[in-house]
Amino acid sequence: MSNPVPTPVPRSTAPQGTVTQASHKQPQNGRIGLNATTTANRGEAVLEAGQTIIEGGAVVAVDDSGTEFADGHVVVEGDRIVAVGPGAAPAPEGPVRRIDASGCLVTPGLINTHHHLYQWATRGYAADAGLFGWLTELYPVWARIDAEITHAAASAGLARMALSGCTTAADHHYVFPRNGGDVFGAVVAAAERIGIRLHAVRGSMDRGRAHGGLPPDSVVEDLDAALAGTQDAIDRFHDPRPGAQVRVAVGPCSPFSVSTDLMRQAAELARRNGVRLHTHLAETVDEEQQCLAEFGRTPVEYADELGWLGPDVWLAHAIHLPDKAIARLGETGTGAAHCPSSNGRLGAGVAPVRQLVDAGAPVGLGVDGVASNEAGGLGEELRQALLTARARYGPQAMSVRDALWLATRGGARCLGRDDELGSLEPGKLADVAVWQLHGLDHAGIADPVAALVLGQLPKLERLLRGGSVVVERGRLVSAPEAHLTRELHRASARIRTPEAS
């Protein structure tokens, strides 16, 4: 029997609650203060009345001042952080829930800037192929996805990311089989089920094999259908309000699967609606050669000509970039999602992360689809990013704190949410990871950030999204892992053998 896919909840049409703006004090004696508490109806569930106090562990805020406490506290009220400081928290006046962070590291929740969640049903294919060969083998398989398969895959993927410290994920969904049902809605429903924030990128392709593209014609749309589907996704799910659980971005897949008209008109549609833009770019040498042959321009020059550079754009991969392109991304504020494990799996190369950051471009970390990164966790990408950067560019290319910054502040900048995500500061959303460092895996490592980035990925003592518990003592709160595993087994069998039931 098939499992019904929950209907995703459309964005709220209720008026925004009144927000009391927080006024920040300058740090005094190392403590960050706040004059007023920020709580309001922001279209998402918030913790019951009272405060949550996390204390007793190391706190790394990842703020502009580099605030760190060897023994500190974070205080949460509703869905927002209201205090961060050294030692124990001041005694609260009302009810309180305490989280003992002894032997733990407290950081912002991690932010995944690029994923393809439906690919959780197709791990292990084309294990030794490069990008184009891998796509050629997998596109016919992906043509068999439907809403049920997508929901099971997305639920498993989001659960795995949550267990690796991720509180916000960007998912780029661009495969829409003609009889697949509401696959985009299935991803949104999975995020609601697991409980982490979703930036749902409504992808599209209009260049199938009949028009010189790689994907089968059965999974591409024509120009009008792609634009209409994108507008529909924005209308149904995008929530522009502060604290949003779901936002929608516009994401034609790539220059070799999308027409020039769709690239240009999709950018115009995104800006009319005030949403962000995302696509794959400069992932392989083959892509650059194709762009030069077909358009007479490098990928970045082509994107620039079509309106695809700017502070509202972030690009997946951005590996093969000449100095001129790096400078152009920096001067336009165009972001890049760095996917080190996937890039290594496909032999695509190593992105020039240090150079991009130094040029002023926002750079975050991405898991990418797990058909090219079967591990599927975001926490592991901190170590992978550091190791690949140092292997390619030398030991000074990335520090352990640089890696944590990419996974938090850098990701928030890419998604346009640096004002409310990516650091532990009063007034920001209470997306918080509490990592266990007291066991054998990390014993004797004095620097907790080095332990997180260089050691075995720690288990989570807690993971909070907007003050609500998503992971508790290493276990997902919202759905039994055994149930998610059974669903994923079934989905993987169905897509591999369509007759399976």
Secondary structure as the mmCIF struct_conf table of DSSP 4:
data_model
#
loop_
_struct_conf.conf_type_id
_struct_conf.id
_struct_conf.beg_label_comp_id
_struct_conf.beg_label_asym_id
_struct_conf.beg_label_seq_id
_struct_conf.end_label_comp_id
_struct_conf.end_label_asym_id
_struct_conf.end_label_seq_id
HELX_LH_PP_P HELX_LH_PP_P1 SER A 2 SER A 12
BEND BEND1 ALA A 14 ALA A 14
HELX_LH_PP_P HELX_LH_PP_P2 PRO A 15 VAL A 19
STRN STRN1 HIS A 24 HIS A 24
HELX_LH_PP_P HELX_LH_PP_P3 LYS A 25 PRO A 27
STRN STRN2 GLN A 28 GLN A 28
TURN_TY1_P TURN_TY1_P1 ASN A 29 GLY A 30
STRN STRN3 ARG A 31 ILE A 32
STRN STRN4 LEU A 34 LEU A 34
BEND BEND2 ASN A 35 ALA A 36
BEND BEND3 GLY A 43 GLU A 44
HELX_LH_PP_P HELX_LH_PP_P4 LEU A 47 GLU A 48
BEND BEND4 ALA A 49 GLY A 50
STRN STRN5 GLN A 51 VAL A 60
TURN_TY1_P TURN_TY1_P2 ASP A 64 SER A 65
STRN STRN6 GLU A 68 GLU A 77
TURN_TY1_P TURN_TY1_P3 GLY A 78 ASP A 79
STRN STRN7 ARG A 80 PRO A 86
BEND BEND5 GLY A 87 ALA A 88
HELX_LH_PP_P HELX_LH_PP_P5 ALA A 89 PRO A 92
BEND BEND6 GLU A 93 GLY A 94
STRN STRN8 VAL A 96 ASP A 100
TURN_TY1_P TURN_TY1_P4 SER A 102 GLY A 103
STRN STRN9 CYS A 104 PRO A 108
HELX_LH_PP_P HELX_LH_PP_P6 GLY A 109 GLY A 109
STRN STRN10 LEU A 110 ASN A 112
HELX_RH_3T_P HELX_RH_3T_P1 LEU A 117 THR A 122
TURN_TY1_P TURN_TY1_P5 ARG A 123 GLY A 124
BEND BEND7 TYR A 125 ALA A 126
TURN_TY1_P TURN_TY1_P6 ALA A 127 ASP A 128
HELX_RH_AL_P HELX_RH_AL_P1 LEU A 131 TRP A 142
TURN_TY1_P TURN_TY1_P7 ALA A 143 ARG A 144
HELX_RH_AL_P HELX_RH_AL_P2 ALA A 147 LEU A 163
TURN_TY1_P TURN_TY1_P8 SER A 164 GLY A 165
STRN STRN11 CYS A 166 HIS A 173
TURN_TY1_P TURN_TY1_P9 ARG A 178 ASN A 179
BEND BEND8 ASP A 182 ASP A 182
HELX_RH_AL_P HELX_RH_AL_P3 VAL A 183 ILE A 194
TURN_TY1_P TURN_TY1_P10 GLY A 195 GLY A 195
STRN STRN12 ARG A 197 SER A 204
HELX_RH_3T_P HELX_RH_3T_P2 ARG A 209 HIS A 211
TURN_TY1_P TURN_TY1_P11 GLY A 212 GLY A 212
BEND BEND9 LEU A 214 PRO A 215
HELX_RH_3T_P HELX_RH_3T_P3 ASP A 217 VAL A 219
HELX_RH_AL_P HELX_RH_AL_P4 LEU A 223 PHE A 237
BEND BEND10 ARG A 241 ARG A 241
TURN_TY1_P TURN_TY1_P12 PRO A 242 GLY A 243
BEND BEND11 GLN A 245 GLN A 245
STRN STRN13 VAL A 246 PRO A 252
TURN_TY1_P TURN_TY1_P13 PRO A 255 SER A 257
BEND BEND12 VAL A 258 VAL A 258
HELX_RH_AL_P HELX_RH_AL_P5 THR A 260 ASN A 273
TURN_TY1_P TURN_TY1_P14 GLY A 274 GLY A 274
STRN STRN14 LEU A 277 LEU A 281
BEND BEND13 ALA A 282 ALA A 282
HELX_RH_AL_P HELX_RH_AL_P6 VAL A 285 PHE A 295
BEND BEND14 GLY A 296 ARG A 297
HELX_RH_AL_P HELX_RH_AL_P7 PRO A 299 GLU A 305
TURN_TY1_P TURN_TY1_P15 LEU A 306 GLY A 307
BEND BEND15 GLY A 310 GLY A 310
TURN_TY1_P TURN_TY1_P16 PRO A 311 ASP A 312
STRN STRN15 VAL A 313 HIS A 317
BEND BEND16 HIS A 320 HIS A 320
HELX_RH_AL_P HELX_RH_AL_P8 ASP A 323 THR A 332
TURN_TY1_P TURN_TY1_P17 GLY A 333 GLY A 333
STRN STRN16 GLY A 335 HIS A 338
HELX_RH_AL_P HELX_RH_AL_P9 PRO A 340 ARG A 345
TURN_TY1_P TURN_TY1_P18 LEU A 346 GLY A 347
HELX_RH_AL_P HELX_RH_AL_P10 VAL A 353 ALA A 359
TURN_TY1_P TURN_TY1_P19 GLY A 360 GLY A 360
STRN STRN17 VAL A 363 LEU A 365
TURN_TY1_P TURN_TY1_P20 VAL A 370 ALA A 371
BEND BEND17 SER A 372 SER A 372
TURN_TY1_P TURN_TY1_P21 GLU A 374 ALA A 375
BEND BEND18 LEU A 378 LEU A 378
HELX_RH_AL_P HELX_RH_AL_P11 GLY A 379 TYR A 393
TURN_TY1_P TURN_TY1_P22 PRO A 395 GLN A 396
BEND BEND19 ALA A 397 ALA A 397
HELX_RH_AL_P HELX_RH_AL_P12 VAL A 400 TRP A 405
HELX_RH_PI_P HELX_RH_PI_P1 LEU A 406 GLY A 410
HELX_RH_AL_P HELX_RH_AL_P13 GLY A 411 CYS A 414
TURN_TY1_P TURN_TY1_P23 LEU A 415 GLY A 416
TURN_TY1_P TURN_TY1_P24 ASP A 418 GLU A 420
BEND BEND20 LEU A 421 SER A 423
TURN_TY1_P TURN_TY1_P25 PRO A 426 GLY A 427
BEND BEND21 LYS A 428 LYS A 428
STRN STRN18 LEU A 429 LEU A 429
STRN STRN19 VAL A 432 GLN A 436
BEND BEND22 GLY A 439 GLY A 439
HELX_RH_3T_P HELX_RH_3T_P4 LEU A 440 HIS A 442
TURN_TY1_P TURN_TY1_P26 ALA A 443 GLY A 444
HELX_RH_AL_P HELX_RH_AL_P14 PRO A 448 LEU A 454
BEND BEND23 GLY A 455 GLN A 456
HELX_LH_PP_P HELX_LH_PP_P7 LEU A 457 LYS A 459
STRN STRN20 LEU A 460 ARG A 465
TURN_TY1_P TURN_TY1_P27 GLY A 466 GLY A 467
STRN STRN21 SER A 468 GLU A 472
TURN_TY1_P TURN_TY1_P28 ARG A 473 GLY A 474
STRN STRN22 ARG A 475 LEU A 476
BEND BEND24 VAL A 477 ALA A 479
HELX_RH_AL_P HELX_RH_AL_P15 GLU A 481 ARG A 496
BEND BEND25 THR A 497 THR A 497
TURN_TY1_P TURN_TY1_P29 PRO A 498 GLU A 499
#
